[in-house]
Structure formats: C-alpha cells, structure tokens
Amino acid sequence: MNAAARNKVFSRLKQLNIPYELYEHPPLDTIEIALKYWKDIDAMHCKNLFFRNHKGNRHYLVIIKDTTPFSIRSLEQKLRQGKLTFGSPKRLMKYLGLTPGSVSPFGLINDETRHVHLFLDKQLQSADQISFHPNDNTASLVLRYTDFVRFLDDTGNTYEYIDPSSAND
C-alpha cells in the first residue's frame, strides 16, 4: 500500500468536499483480476491507459469502461499524432507520479504543468457512481460521477469525451 499517494488523493477530495467510499482489496494488476473484487461494488469501473505520441512530446490518459473493447488504431486516427504507444514507467512517474498498475485520473494531482490530456469514454457520462484506484492498486475509491467531473475541472487538465471503439465520434 502506498499511503502517501492515497493520502494526497484523500486530501484533495476533502478540499473539494467530495465524499467517497473506499474498498480495500489485494493489488489488482489486470481487469480480469479486478472483476472478481469489483462485482459487489455499485459503480462503473474503469480501465485507465497512459499513452504517448510517436514524438514523445504529448501524453494522454484514456479512461474507458472496464469491459469496453478499445482500439488504439481508432484513437490514433482521431488524434492524427501518428503512432501511439504506452507511456514508459519513467514517463508515467514524471507526468502523473504513478507506477504501472496504479494508473488513475487521481494522478493528475501530480501533473503540475497540466501536460496530460484526457480522453473519457462517453459511456462514463451515464454512470451515477464511478470507481478508480486512489493512486494505489490495493483499493478502489467510489465517488459520484458529477463529483469526478468537479475533480477533473479542479485539476485544470484538458479533457474530452470519445467513443473508444469508433474513430468518428
């Protein structure tokens, strides 16, 4: 457990008066493992993917519903940035202060230059509650979707909604 990473998230949510529920579990390194622990949590769960463009000068956090098929190719076509690849652990730490397996939008609190752009699955807008790791994959944090948007707006990072399975949205 990374208590410092969690506490930074809890502190920011408290500053914003955002209530949440926390569910402890073993480290969840894959969606397949996570599904076993998430089955009784009433929230839309997400897959969080960190990418860089081919030049390495732009970085993206893509957040999609956990069971949604995702096409890197369609995102590449939408962005017109050339080939996208997963960001390295070094880049993930530099821009979001996170380690692989703990990727979460809450890492944006570490992105002081607001460098990372987010792409959010349109399906998330239909969620009442949404769930992410609190920058540590040994817990899941559940909050209202509207509060999640307030958190995003507070970070100052840019974001937009996409249909992850379609290049034309």
N, C-alpha and C positions, 0 to 999 in steps of 0.2 A: 504494500500500500504506500502511495506517495502522499503523505499527509499535507505537505506544504502545497502541492499542486491542488489538492482538494480544497484546502482552507482558503486559497486565493479565489477559487470559484465561489465558495460559500460566502465569503466576504463581499464579493461584487454583487451577488444576488441579494444579500441583506441590504446593501447600499441602495439598491433599486427597489426594495420592498417586494421582492419576488419570492413567493412561497414555493416550496418544493418538497418532494418526498425522496428519500434515499433508500435504495435497496442494495444491500451487501451481497456479494457472491464471489466465487473464485475468479481468477483472471479469465477474461473472455477474449481470446485472441482471434476467433473466427465467428462469423454469423451462425454457422452450424452449431457451434457450442453454445452461443448466446441464446439461441431459440429455446433451449431447454430451460434456461433460467428466467427468460422473459415471458413465458407462457401465462403466468398468473399476474403479470403487471399490466394494468389497464392504461396503455399508452401506445402511440405509434412509435415503433423503434426504428432507428436509422443506421444506415451504413455511411461512414464518413471516409472520403477518399481524398488524399492530398496529391496534387499534380503540379508539374512544372511544364512550361513550354519548351520547345526544342532549343531556344537560345539560353534558357535558364534565367531569364530576367523577369518572368511573370509566374506567379504561383496561384493555384486555385484550390479551394476546398469545395468538394462536391458532396452534398448531403442528399441521400435518397432513402426512400422507404426500404427497410431491411430486405424485403423479398422481391424488390423490383429488379428486373434484369437491366443491366447498364451497358451501354455501348460507348466505349472510348471513341470509336470512329465517328459517331454522330456528334459527340461533343467537339471533336477536332474540327469537323465541318462547320459547326456553329461558330466557333471562335476564330477560325482562319488564322491560327497561330502556328500552323504546322503540326508536327507530331507532338503529342503529349506523352509524358512518361510519369511514373510515380516519383514523387519527390524523395530524395535520399533521407536517411535518418538525420544526417547533418543539417540538411535544409529544413526538415521538419522541426528540429530543435531551434534553429536560427529564427524561423519565422513564427512558429506557434508555441515554442517552449515545450514540445511534446516528444514522446518516444513512440516508435511503432507499436501498434496495438492499443494505444490510448488516444487516437485521433478523435477530436471532438471540437465542435464550434466554440466551446469554452476556452480553447487555446487562443482565441482571438484576443483575450485579455492580455496576452503576451506580445501581440503584434502592435507595438507602439507606433510604427510608421504606417499602419493600415495598408500594408502591402498586399495582403492576401484578399482575393476576390472570391465571393461565394456564389455557387450555383446550387439552388434549392429545388428539389423535386416538387413540382406543382401539387402532388398528392398531399404534401405536408400541410397545405392550407386547409384541408378538410379535417384535420386532427383536432380533437378537444385538448388532449394531452400528448406530450412528446417526450421522448427519453434519449438521453445521451450519457456517456461516461463523464464524470466530473474531472476530466484530465487524468484519470486513473482507471484502468480497466477492471478494477476489483469492486466496482459499484456502478449502479445505474441511477441517474438522477432524473426524476419526472417533474415536469412543470407544464403549466397551461401553454398552449401554442401562442396565445396572444402575449404572454409574458416572455416567451422565447423571442418574439419579434421585438419586444421592447429591449431585451438584452442586445440583440443584433444592432438595433438602431443606436444604442448607447456605445457600442464599440467603435462606430464610425467607419467600419469596413463597408465596401460596396457589395451589394448582392442583387441577384435576380432569380426569377423562377424559370425553370425549364421543364420540358418533358424529356426525361433522360433516355427514353427509348426512341426519340424522334429528333432528327436533325432540323426539322422545321417546326418550331413552336411559336 
